[in-house]
Amino acid sequence: RDPWAQTQRLTSRILGKLADLGSPRCCKRTGRLSIEAAADFARRELGVDMPASRPRCEYPAKNRECIGRRCPFFSPNGD
């Protein structure tokens, strides 16, 4: 398949995940969601298993704009 088109599809999926969750100002959440989307894309579209862990966030108290329990990585105690 066309590599340009694949790149655009992946970008679209990542942006969709970020838009679905909403809320700005968390680089770690954005990065982690992007990695998960890329791993899923690699498995589905390329047949490549790229496991992605789901770590718990250690920084909720350090981000005044943390979305808390709405974030899939949120941990109340940062563990």
Residue pairs with C-beta under 8 A, 6 or more apart in sequence:
6 45
9 41
9 45
10 37
10 38
10 41
10 45
13 37
13 40
13 41
14 33
14 34
14 37
14 38
17 33
17 34
17 36
17 37
18 30
18 33
18 34
21 29
21 33
21 67
21 70
21 71
21 72
22 67
23 65
23 67
23 70
24 65
25 63
25 65
26 63
26 65
26 66
26 67
26 71
28 57
28 59
28 73
29 57
29 71
29 72
29 73
32 54
32 55
32 73
33 72
35 52
36 52
36 54
38 50
38 52
39 50
39 51
39 52
42 48
42 49
42 50
43 49
43 50
54 72
54 73
55 73
56 73
56 74
56 75
56 78
56 79
57 66
57 71
57 73
57 74
57 75
57 78
58 75
58 78
58 79
59 66
59 78
60 66
60 68
60 74
60 75
60 76
60 78
61 78
66 74
67 74
68 74
